[in-house]
Amino acid sequence: MDAQQLRTQCLALAGAFEDFPFGPETAVFKVRAADGKAKMFALSSLDERALSVSLKCEPDLAVQLRAAHPEVTGAYHLNKKHWNGVVCNGALQEGMIADMIEDSYDLVVASLPRRDREILGWKRLAQE
């Protein structure tokens, strides 16, 4: 997966947008809630030669992914219990990275109020 594919994959998700709160070199992909607040689901320095992305992950799955794939580590400068760093060097299939992006998005959207999830048209996980 290259930088443009990563950006396209992230921005294809409902309510997603790209922000640069840490400066122009770091793209932060967020989903906006109805109250105007936004939550991050992906973070990447898209211009880096060695492309990687930080993604939210369920803690047990994060441990399994790190054990199975050397390209998946604890995310730099983020809570390593909940965030993985994923190297996009071709060793992992694009579909797997796309699934991890969607899983990260789903975890963030699941934490939004029900009204926000409904506005986004999100129905991936069981809702109350």
DSSP file (Angstrom, degrees, kcal/mol; ACC not computed):
  #  RESIDUE AA STRUCTURE BP1 BP2  ACC     N-H-->O    O-->H-N    N-H-->O    O-->H-N    TCO  KAPPA ALPHA  PHI   PSI    X-CA   Y-CA   Z-CA
    1    1 A M              0   0    0      0, 0.0     2,-0.1     0, 0.0    89,-0.1   0.000 360.0 360.0 360.0 129.2    0.0    0.0    0.0
    2    2 A D     >  -     0   0    0     87,-0.1     4,-2.5     1,-0.1     5,-0.2  -0.449 360.0 -93.1 -98.5 177.3    1.4    3.4   -1.0
    3    3 A A  H  > S+     0   0    0      1,-0.2     4,-2.6     2,-0.2     5,-0.2   0.878 123.8  49.6 -60.5 -41.5    0.7    6.8    0.6
    4    4 A Q  H  > S+     0   0    0      2,-0.2     4,-2.7     1,-0.2    -1,-0.2   0.899 111.5  48.8 -67.5 -39.1   -2.1    7.7   -1.9
    5    5 A Q  H  > S+     0   0    0      2,-0.2     4,-2.7     1,-0.2    -2,-0.2   0.903 111.6  50.6 -64.6 -40.6   -3.8    4.3   -1.4
    6    6 A L  H  X S+     0   0    0     -4,-2.5     4,-2.3     2,-0.2    -2,-0.2   0.942 112.3  45.8 -62.0 -48.4   -3.6    4.8    2.4
    7    7 A R  H  X S+     0   0    0     -4,-2.6     4,-2.7     1,-0.2    -2,-0.2   0.932 114.0  48.8 -59.6 -47.5   -5.1    8.3    2.2
    8    8 A T  H  X S+     0   0    0     -4,-2.7     4,-1.2     1,-0.2    -2,-0.2   0.910 110.7  50.7 -60.6 -43.8   -7.8    7.1   -0.2
    9    9 A Q  H  < S+     0   0    0     -4,-2.7     4,-0.3     1,-0.2     3,-0.3   0.916 113.7  44.6 -61.1 -45.1   -8.7    4.2    2.1
   10   10 A C  H >< S+     0   0    0     -4,-2.3     3,-1.2     1,-0.2    -2,-0.2   0.919 113.8  48.3 -66.9 -44.0   -9.0    6.4    5.1
   11   11 A L  H 3< S+     0   0    0     -4,-2.7    -1,-0.2     1,-0.2    -2,-0.2   0.634  97.6  71.2 -75.5 -12.7  -11.0    9.1    3.5
   12   12 A A  T 3< S+     0   0    0     -4,-1.2    -1,-0.2    -3,-0.3     2,-0.2   0.622  78.8  97.1 -75.7 -12.4  -13.4    6.6    2.0
   13   13 A L  S X  S-     0   0    0     -3,-1.2     3,-2.2    -4,-0.3    -3,-0.0  -0.570  92.2 -91.2 -83.0 141.8  -14.9    6.0    5.4
   14   14 A A  T 3  S+     0   0    0      1,-0.3    -1,-0.1    -2,-0.2     3,-0.1  -0.230 107.8   3.0 -55.9 127.8  -18.1    7.9    6.4
   15   15 A G  T 3  S+     0   0    0      1,-0.2    17,-1.8    -4,-0.1    -1,-0.3   0.473  95.8 142.4  78.5   2.5  -17.4   11.1    8.1
   16   16 A A  E <   +A   31   0A   0     -3,-2.2     2,-0.3    15,-0.2    -1,-0.2  -0.489  20.4 168.1 -80.4 145.7  -13.6   10.8    7.8
   17   17 A F  E     -A   30   0A   0     13,-2.2    13,-2.6    -2,-0.2     2,-0.4  -0.968  32.3-113.5-149.0 163.6  -11.4   13.8    7.1
   18   18 A E  E     +A   29   0A   0     -2,-0.3     2,-0.3    11,-0.2    11,-0.2  -0.839  33.6 176.8-104.1 136.3   -7.6   14.5    7.1
   19   19 A D  E     -A   28   0A   0      9,-2.8     9,-2.9    -2,-0.4     3,-0.1  -0.895  25.3-151.7-134.4 162.3   -6.1   17.0    9.6
   20   20 A F    >   +     0   0    0     -2,-0.3     3,-1.3     7,-0.2     7,-0.1  -0.432  34.9 148.3-133.2  59.4   -2.6   18.2   10.3
   21   21 A P  T 3  S+     0   0    0      0, 0.0    -1,-0.1     0, 0.0     6,-0.1   0.710  77.5  48.0 -69.5 -19.0   -2.6   19.1   14.1
   22   22 A F  T 3  S-     0   0    0      4,-0.4     3,-0.2     1,-0.4     5,-0.1   0.276 127.5 -76.9-103.4   9.3    1.1   18.1   14.5
   23   23 A G    X   -     0   0    0     -3,-1.3     3,-1.3     3,-0.2    -1,-0.4  -0.442  58.8 -63.0 114.2 169.9    2.4   20.0   11.4
   24   24 A P  T 3  S+     0   0    0      0, 0.0    -1,-0.1     0, 0.0     3,-0.1   0.625 122.7  63.9 -69.1 -13.6    2.3   19.4    7.6
   25   25 A E  T 3  S+     0   0    0     -3,-0.2     2,-0.5     1,-0.1    22,-0.5   0.632  95.3  62.3 -86.7 -12.3    4.4   16.3    7.8
   26   26 A T    <   -     0   0    0     -3,-1.3    -4,-0.4    19,-0.2     2,-0.4  -0.933  67.8-156.1-122.7 112.5    1.9   14.1    9.7
   27   27 A A  E     - B   0  44A   0     17,-2.9    17,-2.7    -2,-0.5     2,-0.5  -0.716   8.5-165.0 -84.4 129.6   -1.5   13.3    8.4
   28   28 A V  E     -AB  19  43A   0     -9,-2.9    -9,-2.8    -2,-0.4     2,-0.5  -0.974   6.4-152.8-116.7 123.1   -4.1   12.5   11.0
   29   29 A F  E     +AB  18  42A   0     13,-2.9    12,-3.0    -2,-0.5    13,-1.6  -0.853  23.7 172.6-100.4 126.4   -7.3   10.9    9.9
   30   30 A K  E     -AB  17  40A   0    -13,-2.6   -13,-2.2    -2,-0.5     2,-0.4  -0.827  30.4-133.0-129.3 163.2  -10.3   11.5   12.0
   31   31 A V  E     -AB  16  39A   0      8,-2.3     8,-2.2    -2,-0.3     2,-0.4  -0.984  27.6-132.8-117.9 133.7  -14.0   11.0   12.1
   32   32 A R  E     - B   0  38A   0    -17,-1.8     6,-0.2    -2,-0.4     2,-0.2  -0.682  12.8-148.0 -91.9 135.3  -16.2   13.9   13.0
   33   33 A A    >   -     0   0    0      4,-3.4     3,-1.9    -2,-0.4    76,-0.0  -0.502  32.8-102.6 -91.1 167.2  -19.1   13.6   15.6
   34   34 A A  T 3  S+     0   0    0      1,-0.3    -1,-0.1    -2,-0.2     4,-0.0   0.785 120.0  61.3 -62.7 -28.4  -22.3   15.7   15.4
   35   35 A D  T 3  S-     0   0    0      2,-0.1    -1,-0.3     1,-0.1     3,-0.1   0.417 120.6-106.9 -80.6   4.1  -21.0   18.0   18.1
   36   36 A G  S <  S+     0   0    0     -3,-1.9    -2,-0.1     1,-0.4    -1,-0.1   0.227  81.7 125.5  91.6 -14.7  -18.1   19.0   15.9
   37   37 A K        -     0   0    0     -5,-0.1    -4,-3.4     1,-0.0    -1,-0.4  -0.381  46.1-151.9 -72.7 157.8  -15.5   17.1   17.9
   38   38 A A  E     -B   32   0A   0     -6,-0.2     2,-0.4    -3,-0.1    -6,-0.2  -0.971   6.8-150.8-135.1 149.0  -13.4   14.6   16.1
   39   39 A K  E     -B   31   0A   0     -8,-2.2    -8,-2.3    -2,-0.3     2,-0.2  -0.968  21.6-122.4-122.5 136.4  -11.6   11.4   17.0
   40   40 A M  E     +B   30   0A   0     -2,-0.4   -10,-0.3   -10,-0.2     3,-0.1  -0.515  32.7 165.2 -76.7 136.8   -8.4   10.1   15.4
   41   41 A F  E     +     0   0A   0    -12,-3.0    15,-0.9     1,-0.4     2,-0.3   0.480  68.6  22.8-124.2 -11.8   -8.4    6.6   13.9
   42   42 A A  E     -BC  29  55A   0    -13,-1.6   -13,-2.9    13,-0.2    -1,-0.4  -0.989  55.7-172.5-154.5 149.0   -5.2    6.7   11.8
   43   43 A L  E     +BC  28  54A   0     11,-1.4    11,-2.9    -2,-0.3     2,-0.3  -0.991  16.8 159.2-144.5 130.9   -1.9    8.7   11.8
   44   44 A S  E     -B   27   0A   0    -17,-2.7   -17,-2.9    -2,-0.3     2,-1.1  -0.993  44.0-133.7-155.7 144.9    0.8    8.6    9.2
   45   45 A S    >   -     0   0    0      7,-0.5     3,-1.7    -2,-0.3     7,-0.3  -0.815  32.2-173.3 -92.3  90.9    3.8   10.6    7.8
   46   46 A L  T 3  S+     0   0    0     -2,-1.1   -43,-0.2     1,-0.3    -1,-0.2   0.687  76.1  56.0 -66.5 -20.2    2.7   10.0    4.2
   47   47 A D  T 3  S+     0   0    0    -22,-0.5    -1,-0.3    -3,-0.1     4,-0.1   0.522  80.5 114.0 -90.2  -5.2    5.9   11.6    2.8
   48   48 A E    <   -     0   0    0     -3,-1.7     3,-0.2   -23,-0.2   -45,-0.1  -0.363  69.9-133.1 -66.6 143.8    8.2    9.3    4.6
   49   49 A R  S    S+     0   0    0      1,-0.3     2,-1.1     2,-0.1    -1,-0.1   0.909 105.2  51.2 -62.6 -42.3   10.3    6.9    2.5
   50   50 A A  S    S-     0   0    0     37,-0.0    -1,-0.3     2,-0.0    -2,-0.1  -0.766  93.6-150.4 -96.9  88.7    9.4    4.0    4.8
   51   51 A L        +     0   0    0     -2,-1.1    37,-2.9    37,-0.3     2,-0.3  -0.348  26.3 161.1 -65.1 133.5    5.6    4.5    5.0
   52   52 A S  E     - D   0  87A   0     -7,-0.3    -7,-0.5    35,-0.3     2,-0.3  -0.958  21.6-153.5-145.2 163.9    3.8    3.4    8.1
   53   53 A V  E     - D   0  86A   0     33,-2.1    33,-2.9    -2,-0.3     2,-0.5  -0.998  12.5-136.8-140.9 141.1    0.5    4.1    9.8
   54   54 A S  E     -CD  43  85A   0    -11,-2.9   -11,-1.4    -2,-0.3     2,-0.4  -0.869  30.3-179.0 -98.1 130.5   -0.6    4.0   13.4
   55   55 A L  E     -CD  42  84A   0     29,-2.8    29,-3.0    -2,-0.5   -13,-0.2  -0.980  29.4-114.5-134.7 141.4   -4.0    2.4   13.9
   56   56 A K  E     + D   0  83A   0    -15,-0.9     2,-0.3    -2,-0.4    27,-0.3  -0.442  41.2 176.5 -69.4 146.3   -6.3    1.7   16.9
   57   57 A C        -     0   0    0     25,-2.9    47,-0.0    -2,-0.1    43,-0.0  -0.996  38.9 -97.0-153.1 147.2   -6.7   -2.0   17.7
   58   58 A E     >  -     0   0    0     -2,-0.3     4,-2.7     1,-0.1     3,-0.2  -0.479  44.1-120.0 -62.6 136.8   -8.4   -4.1   20.3
   59   59 A P  H  > S+     0   0    0      0, 0.0     4,-1.9     0, 0.0     5,-0.2   0.857 108.9  46.9 -52.8 -45.9   -5.7   -5.0   22.9
   60   60 A D  H  > S+     0   0    0      1,-0.2     4,-1.8     2,-0.2     5,-0.1   0.912 115.2  46.2 -65.1 -41.1   -5.9   -8.8   22.5
   61   61 A L  H  > S+     0   0    0     -3,-0.2     4,-2.9     2,-0.2     5,-0.2   0.872 107.2  58.9 -67.3 -36.6   -5.8   -8.6   18.7
   62   62 A A  H  X S+     0   0    0     -4,-2.7     4,-2.2     1,-0.2    -1,-0.2   0.922 106.6  47.6 -57.8 -45.1   -2.9   -6.1   18.9
   63   63 A V  H  X S+     0   0    0     -4,-1.9     4,-2.0     1,-0.2    -1,-0.2   0.914 112.6  49.1 -63.1 -43.6   -0.8   -8.6   20.7
   64   64 A Q  H  X S+     0   0    0     -4,-1.8     4,-1.9     1,-0.2    -2,-0.2   0.920 111.0  49.2 -63.2 -44.5   -1.7  -11.4   18.3
   65   65 A L  H  X S+     0   0    0     -4,-2.9     4,-2.0     1,-0.2     7,-0.3   0.900 111.2  49.7 -63.5 -40.6   -0.9   -9.2   15.2
   66   66 A R  H  < S+     0   0    0     -4,-2.2    -1,-0.2    -5,-0.2    -2,-0.2   0.874 111.4  49.3 -65.4 -36.8    2.5   -8.2   16.7
   67   67 A A  H  < S+     0   0    0     -4,-2.0    -1,-0.2     1,-0.2    -2,-0.2   0.846 117.5  40.3 -70.1 -33.3    3.4  -11.8   17.4
   68   68 A A  H  < S+     0   0    0     -4,-1.9    -2,-0.2     1,-0.2    -1,-0.2   0.727 118.8  40.9 -88.9 -23.6    2.4  -12.9   13.9
   69   69 A H    ><  -     0   0    0     -4,-2.0     3,-1.9    -5,-0.2    -1,-0.2  -0.960  56.7-158.3-135.0 115.9    3.8  -10.0   11.8
   70   70 A P  T 3  S+     0   0    0      0, 0.0    -1,-0.1     0, 0.0    -4,-0.1   0.704  94.9  67.5 -63.8 -17.3    7.2   -8.2   12.3
   71   71 A E  T 3  S+     0   0    0     16,-0.1    16,-2.5    15,-0.1     2,-0.5   0.565  90.7  73.6 -77.1  -8.8    5.7   -5.3   10.4
   72   72 A V  E <   +E   86   0A   0     -3,-1.9     2,-0.2    -7,-0.3    14,-0.2  -0.935  61.7 150.6-111.8 121.4    3.2   -4.6   13.2
   73   73 A T  E     -E   85   0A   0     12,-2.6    12,-3.5    -2,-0.5     2,-0.2  -0.781  55.5 -67.0-134.4 176.9    4.6   -3.1   16.4
   74   74 A G  E     -E   84   0A   0     10,-0.3    10,-0.3    -2,-0.2     6,-0.1  -0.534  66.7-101.3 -66.2 137.6    3.4   -0.9   19.2
   75   75 A A    >   -     0   0    0      8,-2.0     3,-1.4    -2,-0.2     2,-0.2  -0.387  36.2-108.5 -69.5 136.3    2.7    2.6   17.8
   76   76 A Y  T 3  S-     0   0    0      1,-0.3    -1,-0.1    -2,-0.1     3,-0.1  -0.433  97.3  -1.1 -64.7 129.6    5.3    5.2   18.4
   77   77 A H  T 3  S+     0   0    0      1,-0.2     2,-0.3    -2,-0.2    -1,-0.3   0.623 115.3  96.8  63.9  17.4    4.2    7.9   20.9
   78   78 A L  S <  S-     0   0    0     -3,-1.4     2,-0.7     5,-0.1    -1,-0.2  -0.871  93.5 -77.7-128.0 164.9    0.8    6.3   21.4
   79   79 A N    >>  -     0   0    0     -2,-0.3     4,-1.6     1,-0.2     3,-1.4  -0.485  40.9-155.5 -63.4 108.3   -0.7    4.0   24.0
   80   80 A K  T 34 S+     0   0    0     -2,-0.7    -1,-0.2     1,-0.3    -5,-0.1   0.644  87.8  66.4 -67.7 -14.8    0.8    0.7   22.8
   81   81 A K  T 34 S+     0   0    0      1,-0.1    -1,-0.3    -7,-0.1   -19,-0.2   0.848 119.0  21.5 -69.3 -33.0   -2.0   -1.3   24.5
   82   82 A H  T <4 S+     0   0    0     -3,-1.4   -25,-2.9     1,-0.1     2,-0.4   0.486 117.7  63.8-115.0  -6.9   -4.5    0.3   22.0
   83   83 A W  E  <  -D   56   0A   0     -4,-1.6    -8,-2.0   -27,-0.3     2,-0.3  -0.978  56.0-163.9-130.8 131.9   -2.5    1.4   19.0
   84   84 A N  E     -DE  55  74A   0    -29,-3.0   -29,-2.8    -2,-0.4     2,-0.5  -0.850  15.2-140.0-106.8 146.2   -0.4   -0.5   16.5
   85   85 A G  E     -DE  54  73A   0    -12,-3.5   -12,-2.6    -2,-0.3     2,-0.5  -0.930  21.8-162.8 -99.2 129.0    2.3    0.8   14.1
   86   86 A V  E     -DE  53  72A   0    -33,-2.9   -33,-2.1    -2,-0.5     2,-0.4  -0.959  10.2-144.6-120.8 118.9    2.0   -0.9   10.7
   87   87 A V  E     -D   52   0A   0    -16,-2.5     2,-0.9    -2,-0.5     5,-0.3  -0.691   6.3-154.1 -81.9 129.3    4.9   -0.7    8.2
   88   88 A C        +     0   0    0    -37,-2.9   -37,-0.3    -2,-0.4    -1,-0.1  -0.583  49.1 129.0-103.3  68.0    3.5   -0.5    4.6
   89   89 A N  S    S-     0   0    0     -2,-0.9    -1,-0.2   -39,-0.1   -87,-0.1   0.260  85.2 -94.3-107.6  10.5    6.5   -2.1    2.9
   90   90 A G  S    S+     0   0    0      2,-0.2     4,-0.1    -3,-0.2    -2,-0.1   0.274 102.5 104.5  95.8 -11.1    4.7   -4.7    0.8
   91   91 A A  S    S+     0   0    0     -4,-0.1     2,-0.4     2,-0.1    -3,-0.1   0.855  76.5  56.9 -71.9 -33.8    5.2   -7.5    3.3
   92   92 A L  S    S-     0   0    0     -5,-0.3    -2,-0.2   -91,-0.1     2,-0.1  -0.787  98.7-107.9 -96.0 141.2    1.6   -7.3    4.4
   93   93 A Q    >>  -     0   0    0     -2,-0.4     4,-1.9     1,-0.1     3,-0.6  -0.379  22.7-123.6 -65.7 144.3   -1.2   -7.7    1.9
   94   94 A E  H 3> S+     0   0    0      1,-0.3     4,-2.8     2,-0.2     5,-0.2   0.870 112.2  57.9 -56.2 -38.1   -3.0   -4.4    1.0
   95   95 A G  H 3> S+     0   0    0      1,-0.2     4,-2.2     2,-0.2    -1,-0.3   0.857 104.3  51.3 -62.3 -35.2   -6.3   -6.1    2.0
   96   96 A M  H <> S+     0   0    0     -3,-0.6     4,-2.1     2,-0.2    -1,-0.2   0.915 111.5  46.4 -68.3 -42.6   -5.0   -6.8    5.5
   97   97 A I  H  X S+     0   0    0     -4,-1.9     4,-2.2     2,-0.2    -2,-0.2   0.916 111.5  52.3 -65.2 -41.8   -3.9   -3.2    6.0
   98   98 A A  H  X S+     0   0    0     -4,-2.8     4,-2.4     1,-0.2    -2,-0.2   0.905 109.0  50.5 -59.8 -41.5   -7.3   -2.0    4.6
   99   99 A D  H  X S+     0   0    0     -4,-2.2     4,-2.6     1,-0.2    -1,-0.2   0.896 109.2  50.8 -63.4 -40.1   -9.0   -4.3    7.2
  100  100 A M  H  X S+     0   0    0     -4,-2.1     4,-2.2     2,-0.2    -2,-0.2   0.869 109.4  51.3 -66.6 -35.7   -6.9   -2.9   10.0
  101  101 A I  H  X S+     0   0    0     -4,-2.2     4,-2.5     2,-0.2    -2,-0.2   0.940 112.2  46.1 -64.2 -46.9   -7.8    0.7    8.9
  102  102 A E  H  X S+     0   0    0     -4,-2.4     4,-2.8     1,-0.2    -2,-0.2   0.889 111.4  52.0 -63.2 -39.4  -11.5   -0.3    8.9
  103  103 A D  H  X S+     0   0    0     -4,-2.6     4,-2.3     2,-0.2    -1,-0.2   0.909 109.9  49.2 -63.1 -41.4  -11.2   -2.0   12.3
  104  104 A S  H  X S+     0   0    0     -4,-2.2     4,-2.0     2,-0.2    -2,-0.2   0.940 112.5  47.5 -61.5 -48.1   -9.5    1.2   13.7
  105  105 A Y  H  X S+     0   0    0     -4,-2.5     4,-3.0     1,-0.2     5,-0.3   0.922 110.9  52.1 -57.5 -46.6  -12.3    3.3   12.3
  106  106 A D  H  X S+     0   0    0     -4,-2.8     4,-2.6     1,-0.2    -1,-0.2   0.894 107.4  51.8 -60.1 -41.7  -14.9    0.9   13.7
  107  107 A L  H  X S+     0   0    0     -4,-2.3     4,-0.7     2,-0.2    -1,-0.2   0.905 113.7  44.2 -62.5 -40.6  -13.4    1.1   17.2
  108  108 A V  H >< S+     0   0    0     -4,-2.0     3,-1.0     2,-0.2     4,-0.4   0.940 114.6  47.2 -69.9 -47.2  -13.5    4.9   17.2
  109  109 A V  H >< S+     0   0    0     -4,-3.0     3,-1.7     1,-0.3    -2,-0.2   0.872 104.9  61.4 -63.7 -35.9  -17.0    5.1   15.8
  110  110 A A  H 3< S+     0   0    0     -4,-2.6    -1,-0.3     1,-0.3    -2,-0.2   0.776 100.5  55.6 -60.8 -25.0  -18.3    2.5   18.3
  111  111 A S  T << S+     0   0    0     -3,-1.0    -1,-0.3    -4,-0.7    -2,-0.2   0.552  90.5  95.0 -85.3  -7.4  -17.2    5.0   21.0
  112  112 A L  S <  S-     0   0    0     -3,-1.7     5,-0.1    -4,-0.4    -3,-0.0  -0.435  91.2 -86.6 -78.6 157.1  -19.4    7.8   19.6
  113  113 A P     >  -     0   0    0      0, 0.0     4,-2.1     0, 0.0     3,-0.5  -0.242  41.2-108.5 -58.9 153.3  -22.9    8.4   20.9
  114  114 A R  H  > S+     0   0    0      1,-0.2     4,-2.5     2,-0.2     5,-0.2   0.870 118.5  57.1 -52.7 -42.6  -25.6    6.4   19.2
  115  115 A R  H  > S+     0   0    0      1,-0.2     4,-2.4     2,-0.2    -1,-0.2   0.912 107.4  48.1 -57.7 -44.1  -26.9    9.5   17.4
  116  116 A D  H  > S+     0   0    0     -3,-0.5     4,-2.2     2,-0.2    -1,-0.2   0.905 110.2  51.4 -64.8 -41.7  -23.5   10.1   15.8
  117  117 A R  H  X>S+     0   0    0     -4,-2.1     5,-2.5     1,-0.2     4,-0.6   0.904 111.0  48.9 -61.6 -40.5  -23.3    6.4   14.7
  118  118 A E  H ><5S+     0   0    0     -4,-2.5     3,-0.9     2,-0.2    -2,-0.2   0.909 108.9  52.2 -66.3 -41.9  -26.7    6.7   13.1
  119  119 A I  H 3<5S+     0   0    0     -4,-2.4    -1,-0.2     1,-0.3    -2,-0.2   0.894 110.3  49.2 -59.9 -39.8  -25.8    9.9   11.3
  120  120 A L  H 3<5S-     0   0    0     -4,-2.2    -1,-0.3    -5,-0.2    -2,-0.2   0.631 111.0-125.2 -73.8 -13.2  -22.7    8.1    9.9
  121  121 A G  T <<5 +     0   0    0     -3,-0.9     2,-0.4    -4,-0.6    -3,-0.2   0.785  51.6 165.1  73.2  27.0  -24.9    5.2    8.8
  122  122 A W      < +     0   0    0     -5,-2.5    -1,-0.2    -6,-0.2    -2,-0.1  -0.656  16.4 149.5 -86.9 125.7  -22.6    2.9   10.8
  123  123 A K        +     0   0    0     -2,-0.4    -1,-0.1    -3,-0.1     4,-0.1   0.088  33.3 113.1-139.2  23.3  -23.9   -0.6   11.5
  124  124 A R  S    S+     0   0    0      2,-0.1     2,-0.3   -18,-0.0   -18,-0.0   0.898  76.2  39.3 -72.4 -41.4  -20.7   -2.8   11.7
  125  125 A L  S    S-     0   0    0    -19,-0.1     2,-0.1     1,-0.1     0, 0.0  -0.754 102.5 -84.8-109.0 156.6  -20.8   -3.7   15.4
  126  126 A A        -     0   0    0     -2,-0.3     2,-0.2     2,-0.1    -1,-0.1  -0.356  48.1-152.2 -58.3 130.1  -23.8   -4.6   17.5
  127  127 A Q              0   0    0     -4,-0.1    -1,-0.1    -2,-0.1   -17,-0.0  -0.674 360.0 360.0-103.3 160.4  -25.4   -1.5   18.8
  128  128 A E              0   0    0     -2,-0.2    -1,-0.1     0, 0.0    -2,-0.1   0.538 360.0 360.0 -66.2 360.0  -27.3   -1.1   22.0
